[in-house]
Amino acid sequence: MTSGFDQTTLDHYTTDGFVDCVRLLTTEEATEGRRHLDGFIRDHNENPQFGDWCYFKSHMILPWVANLAMAPGVINAATRILGPDILLWNSFVPIKAPGSEGHFAWHQDATYWYLTPVEGVVTIWVALSDVSPGNGGMSFMPGSHLLGQLPHEMTTDNKSMLRRGQRVLNDIDEQNAVPSTLEPGDASIHHPLTLHGSAGNPSDQWRMAVSLNFVSADAIPNPGYRESALYIAGEDRNTSMERDPMPAEALSSEALRALDYAVSLAAERYSDV
Ligand SMILES: O=C(O)CCC(=O)C(=O)O
């Protein structure tokens, strides 16, 4: 386990396209995040919109998700990779219930993101429970970010936790994969072109996490696409994206309206396939 994100961690990220098990939250921050996530699941798990609320820009409707993105350890890691001026472009809550067969096939996130340059985007995946291969933790393919954009296909796999069921077409040699093992408050961090995936959760414990996608001030949507993002740190100088408002209250009608608007922008990206 690495405590915090330092130059050695950055070197590993640059070489391998990911780092695992970096301590980014304090115990108090992790406990608070977990308390909120438990409450969110308890109160809303049965709501038909629960899946949507977990899937896209959760920071716009759940203040505790935005707060996790503003934790000093998380900001330190994101700014070391992206530079000082950063926004939170997306976030999601990729939880797996005990016994869930929900999985993520091997994929590169950049495939459907349409943001340039890819180096201006990073994912910080923060564990809020113990996470391991035994409960559906992620695995990464070291160095795969250097392969460039690989062809993917969409599938109708209804157990896929990706909306398009996407998966890379290349054969994956699982022997080279590095499984992630995290405690609450630890994070894995990966590049948008790094191949990664995760299996279902055969255990009797929830797998709990928040996935945060940060962009630098210089990251821009590809021509024809519109995006929005929440200001996080540094100079607020990314003029290529609209700003997401910080939610004052969880799932308030104002926050849900703002989310609907952000979804309508991103719908252009989702409707092109
Ligand atoms: O949560 C998972 O198992 C995979 C999530 C993922 O693909 C991502 O955060 O980029």
The ligand as a MOL file (V3000), in Angstrom:
LIG
                    3D

  0  0  0     0  0            999 V3000
M  V30 BEGIN CTAB
M  V30 COUNTS 10 9 0 0 0
M  V30 BEGIN ATOM
M  V30 1 O -16.1000 -0.9080 -10.9550 0
M  V30 2 C -15.6330 -1.6990 -11.7670 0
M  V30 3 O -15.4880 -2.9040 -11.5350 0
M  V30 4 C -15.1690 -1.1830 -13.1060 0
M  V30 5 C -15.3240 0.2890 -13.1970 0
M  V30 6 C -14.7060 0.8900 -14.4070 0
M  V30 7 O -14.6540 0.3150 -15.4480 0
M  V30 8 C -14.1670 2.2560 -14.2780 0
M  V30 9 O -14.2700 2.8950 -13.2180 0
M  V30 10 O -13.5820 2.7250 -15.2650 0
M  V30 END ATOM
M  V30 BEGIN BOND
M  V30 1 2 1 2
M  V30 2 1 2 3
M  V30 3 1 2 4
M  V30 4 1 4 5
M  V30 5 1 5 6
M  V30 6 2 6 7
M  V30 7 1 6 8
M  V30 8 2 8 9
M  V30 9 1 8 10
M  V30 END BOND
M  V30 END CTAB
M  END
